[in-house]
Amino acid sequence: MKLARAVRGAVALSLVLGLVPLGTAQAARNKPPRIKKAEMKDKDGDGLGDRIVLTYNERINHKLDTRRFPFRVDGYKILKVNGARKSLKLTIVLKESDTAPVKPAFVKYSRTKKQPVRDLKKKQAAKQLLNRNIIGLAATPPPPPEEGEFSLSVAKSGDGLGTVSDNQSKINCGTSCGASYPEGTSVTLTASPDAATQAKFAGWTGACTGTTTTCTVTMDADKSVTAGFSKAGTFLLTVSKGGTGTGTVTSTSAPTQPAQINCGTTCSASYPKDAKVTLTATADQANQSNFAGFSGGGCGLSSTCEVTMTQAQNVTATFNKIGNFLLTITKAGSGTGLVTSTSSPAQTDQINCGSKCTASYPAATQVTLTATPDQGMTFAGWSNGGCTGTTPTCQVTVNAANGVTATFNSPTTWQLTVEKSGSGTGSVAATSNPSQATQVNCGPTCQVNYPNNATVTLTATADIDSDFFGWSGGGCSGSELTCNVLMSENKTVTATFTPKLVGTTRTLTFSATNGTGLCSPPPEDGDGICNGTYGNGAIVSIVAEAAEGMDPLSAVWTGCDVTPLPLAPCVVTMTGDKTVTVTFSEGSLLELSVSGGRSIQ
């Protein structure tokens, strides 16, 4: 009795984890059928997967009692399994979770060891368990954006494993594959291929492009990004379809392999390094479509294209309603910029390259292209497709599929400008890596050119009567005396200096040669005449008298705010420690007393 319960428990657990084939002939062979393809379907069109369709390479007979053994797959509850006898396909109908709906980006399957089990019915022979764990890689849709925010959705493609995360700690795909961000936020996505399976990152599509593992997206609209991962030792080829028409793209390869593109349904496949993959585009003539051309992967306007798999590749096939033609923009050069389009007659589908570098136009459409270099960049000119010259606009008449190249260049140096503000005084000096002879020294030199990507270290030095308040602009902030500036564009940095706080004491040091002096007001402490301390900002007037036999008109002052006229007092404002001297010399018969109102004799 205990043994029977143990057997039934093992069966129940196995059924929870997999699907049980009941074909007697198959059990005799002891070879479970292989799954050729697994797809997530969205029959009700609500954006959430509601069934998994498994396609086998041989006929099957599946049965699963979902009432007795209900279980879930990544937030979904299995309602029923549709598999007719001797069918090649098995459909698993899912119930979307009411509490935590998920949107699988794609479906994978893995096969574990074959485990012989005994069926619940005593008289049936032992059956072979096919344990296939269906893994729905969940892509949780982002929450609805609030006012002033835009949503970013991330999906994963390919037959390799990996994760995608962002620098805002909102996306970890894996589990969270979307988030909302305030308008203007720069979001950096990082793709991390699964090291355990030696997967490779195949590249970005959507709002991100290229094969580097990081990509920065500026949130000025709702955007979506797809990250591709491929198996170890292979490169992923991804086909996308665009345009106003419909069609399919299929592939063959040398060396041959069973997994090929049929897009249609299968739009990506992995191929060995240096494999030759031939893509064939077939327009849907029943829908009055024609093939307008390939872009990416070295492909052009021909309906067939051979792609050499030296790296992950992304190819777009454009199908248009008959009479439409594809215009493609390519950007070249060391700089960056934007190419946009308008057309006559007008239409909503326009180029914004940027992110959207192709658009489809009816025959004879006049398309005006406008090139706008990014800040600090220059537009070097047009080429191909009938566009030439360096003016920022070019007009193209679309009578066939066409391609235009816009070249942007970056300068070799950038200008750093230092400005000073505030009622205090001080200076700003610079050093740079790589070093150069001419540096900012502001003071006299407040504008200097530095090489692209040079690092410039600015150092602020306040005058004795001032304090350094802080930095602003050019990536500098805070009140530290130094700031590092990366010269990736023209930049302006402001250093603010303020007077020392009221209440600070200042020291006046006075000396007279061949004479004496008297200060008004006298110092707060010290000798009571001139030498001593004053409050910050105090205005002190110093009257000097020549010694007997000295010429009173020969007074030579140092340290006064303004050099006084003969016989006039010296005035200093105590915004810092001050030193004042006066020197009289002999050589005149005149006698002068600045006290008692006596006249000159």
JOJO-V752938 format. One record per backbone hydrogen bond with DSSP energy under -0.5 kcal/mol. CO is the residue of the C=O (numbers start at 1). NH is the residue of the N-H. E is the energy in kcal/mol with one decimal. If there is no record, write none. Layout:
BEGIN
co=[CO;CO]
nh=[NH;NH]
e=[E;E]
END
This chain:
BEGIN
co=[1;2;3;4;5;6;7;8;9;10;11;12;13;14;19;19;20;23;24;25;26;26;30;34;34;37;39;39;41;41;42;50;51;52;52;53;54;54;55;55;60;60;61;63;64;65;71;73;75;76;77;77;80;81;82;84;87;88;90;90;91;91;92;93;93;94;95;102;103;106;108;110;114;115;117;121;127;127;129;129;130;130;131;131;132;133;133;134;135;135;136;137;139;140;146;148;150;151;152;153;155;157;161;163;164;165;166;171;172;172;172;173;175;175;176;177;179;181;182;185;185;186;187;187;188;189;190;191;192;193;194;195;197;200;200;203;204;205;205;210;213;215;217;217;218;219;223;224;225;226;227;228;228;229;230;231;233;235;236;236;237;238;240;242;246;248;249;250;252;254;258;261;262;262;262;263;265;266;267;269;271;272;275;275;276;276;277;277;278;279;280;282;283;284;284;285;288;290;290;293;295;296;300;303;305;305;307;307;308;309;313;315;316;316;317;317;318;318;319;320;321;323;325;326;327;328;330;332;336;338;339;340;342;344;348;351;352;352;352;353;355;356;357;359;361;362;365;365;366;366;367;367;368;369;370;372;374;376;378;378;381;383;384;389;392;394;396;396;397;398;398;402;404;405;406;407;407;408;409;412;414;415;415;416;417;419;421;425;427;428;429;431;433;437;440;441;441;442;444;445;446;448;450;451;454;454;455;456;456;457;458;459;461;463;465;467;467;470;472;473;478;481;483;485;485;486;487;491;493;494;495;496;496;497;498;501;504;506;507;507;508;508;509;511;512;513;514;516;518;520;525;529;531;531;532;533;533;534;535;538;538;540;541;541;542;543;545;547;549;550;551;551;552;555;556;558;565;570;571;571;572;572;573;574;574;578;580;581;582;583;585;591;595]
nh=[5;6;7;8;9;10;11;12;13;14;15;16;17;18;21;130;63;27;28;29;30;31;32;36;57;55;41;53;50;51;45;94;41;54;92;39;56;90;36;37;86;87;22;20;66;69;78;76;97;73;79;95;93;83;91;87;60;56;54;92;82;93;52;79;80;96;77;104;139;137;135;133;116;129;127;124;117;129;115;131;19;132;112;133;134;110;135;136;108;137;138;105;103;177;149;183;181;223;179;225;227;229;194;192;173;190;169;166;174;175;176;164;140;177;172;154;152;150;185;187;219;188;189;217;167;215;165;193;163;195;199;198;232;202;230;228;210;208;226;204;191;189;187;219;220;184;153;207;155;205;157;202;203;160;200;234;273;271;238;313;269;315;317;319;284;282;263;280;278;276;260;251;264;265;266;249;267;262;239;237;235;275;277;309;254;278;279;307;252;305;250;248;285;287;289;288;322;292;320;318;316;299;294;281;279;307;277;309;310;274;238;240;295;318;242;319;292;293;245;290;324;363;361;402;359;404;406;408;374;372;353;370;368;366;350;341;354;355;356;339;357;352;329;327;325;365;367;398;344;368;369;396;342;394;340;338;377;411;380;409;407;405;387;382;371;369;367;398;399;364;365;328;330;383;332;380;381;335;378;452;450;417;491;448;493;495;497;463;461;442;459;457;455;439;430;443;445;428;446;441;418;416;414;454;456;487;433;458;485;431;483;429;427;466;500;469;498;496;494;476;471;460;458;456;487;488;453;417;419;472;421;469;470;424;467;504;536;534;509;578;510;532;580;582;514;584;547;545;543;541;533;519;527;528;508;524;525;506;538;540;574;572;520;543;570;518;516;550;587;552;554;585;555;557;583;581;568;542;561;562;540;574;575;537;538;509;511;558;513;556;551;601;598]
e=[-2.1;-2.2;-2.3;-2.6;-2.4;-2.2;-2.3;-2.6;-2.4;-2.3;-2.9;-2.1;-1.5;-1.4;-0.6;-0.7;-1.3;-2.0;-1.9;-1.7;-1.4;-1.0;-0.5;-0.6;-1.9;-2.9;-0.5;-2.4;-2.8;-1.2;-0.6;-2.7;-3.0;-0.6;-3.1;-1.9;-0.5;-2.4;-3.1;-1.7;-0.9;-1.4;-2.4;-0.6;-1.3;-1.8;-2.3;-0.9;-0.6;-2.6;-0.5;-2.8;-2.5;-0.8;-2.4;-1.3;-2.5;-3.0;-3.0;-0.5;-3.2;-0.6;-2.2;-2.7;-1.1;-0.5;-1.9;-0.5;-0.5;-1.4;-2.0;-1.4;-0.6;-1.0;-1.3;-1.4;-1.7;-0.5;-0.7;-0.8;-1.3;-1.0;-1.6;-0.6;-0.7;-0.9;-0.6;-0.7;-1.8;-0.8;-1.1;-2.0;-0.5;-0.5;-2.0;-2.8;-2.7;-2.6;-1.8;-2.7;-2.7;-2.4;-2.5;-3.1;-3.7;-3.0;-1.0;-1.4;-0.7;-0.9;-2.2;-2.2;-0.8;-0.6;-1.9;-2.9;-3.0;-2.6;-2.0;-0.7;-2.7;-0.6;-0.6;-3.2;-1.1;-1.9;-2.1;-0.5;-2.1;-0.6;-2.2;-1.0;-0.6;-0.6;-2.6;-2.6;-0.5;-0.5;-2.6;-2.7;-3.1;-3.4;-3.2;-0.6;-1.8;-2.6;-2.4;-2.4;-2.6;-2.0;-2.3;-3.3;-1.1;-2.2;-2.8;-1.6;-0.8;-2.5;-0.5;-2.0;-1.8;-2.7;-3.1;-2.7;-2.5;-2.9;-3.2;-2.7;-2.6;-2.7;-0.8;-1.5;-0.7;-1.0;-2.5;-2.0;-0.7;-2.3;-3.3;-2.9;-2.8;-1.9;-0.6;-2.5;-2.3;-0.5;-0.6;-3.3;-1.6;-2.0;-2.3;-2.5;-1.3;-1.1;-1.4;-2.2;-2.6;-0.5;-2.5;-2.4;-3.0;-1.8;-3.6;-3.0;-3.2;-0.6;-2.7;-0.6;-2.0;-2.3;-2.3;-2.6;-1.8;-0.5;-2.3;-0.5;-3.0;-1.0;-3.5;-3.0;-2.1;-1.8;-2.9;-2.5;-1.7;-2.6;-2.6;-2.7;-2.1;-3.3;-3.2;-2.6;-2.7;-2.5;-1.0;-1.5;-0.7;-0.8;-2.5;-2.4;-0.7;-2.5;-3.0;-2.8;-3.0;-1.6;-0.7;-2.6;-2.2;-0.5;-0.6;-3.2;-1.7;-2.1;-2.2;-2.8;-2.5;-0.6;-0.7;-2.7;-2.4;-3.2;-1.9;-2.6;-3.2;-3.5;-3.3;-0.6;-0.9;-2.4;-0.7;-2.3;-2.7;-1.8;-2.4;-2.7;-1.1;-3.0;-2.7;-2.0;-3.0;-0.5;-2.1;-2.0;-2.9;-3.0;-2.6;-2.2;-2.9;-3.2;-2.9;-2.9;-2.5;-0.6;-1.7;-0.7;-2.7;-2.3;-0.7;-2.6;-2.8;-2.9;-3.0;-2.1;-0.6;-2.9;-2.3;-0.6;-2.9;-1.8;-1.8;-2.4;-2.5;-2.0;-2.2;-0.6;-2.7;-2.4;-3.2;-2.0;-2.5;-2.7;-3.0;-2.9;-0.6;-1.8;-3.0;-2.5;-2.8;-1.4;-2.2;-3.0;-1.2;-2.4;-3.4;-1.4;-1.5;-3.0;-0.5;-2.2;-0.5;-1.8;-2.8;-1.6;-0.5;-2.6;-2.4;-2.8;-2.8;-2.7;-1.3;-1.3;-2.3;-0.5;-3.1;-2.8;-0.6;-3.4;-2.1;-0.6;-3.6;-2.3;-2.4;-0.5;-2.6;-2.3;-2.6;-2.4;-0.5;-0.6;-1.8;-0.5;-0.7;-0.5;-1.4;-1.9;-2.2;-3.3;-2.6;-0.5;-2.9;-0.5;-2.3;-3.7;-0.5;-2.3;-1.7;-2.2;-2.8;-1.7;-2.9;-0.8;-0.8]
END
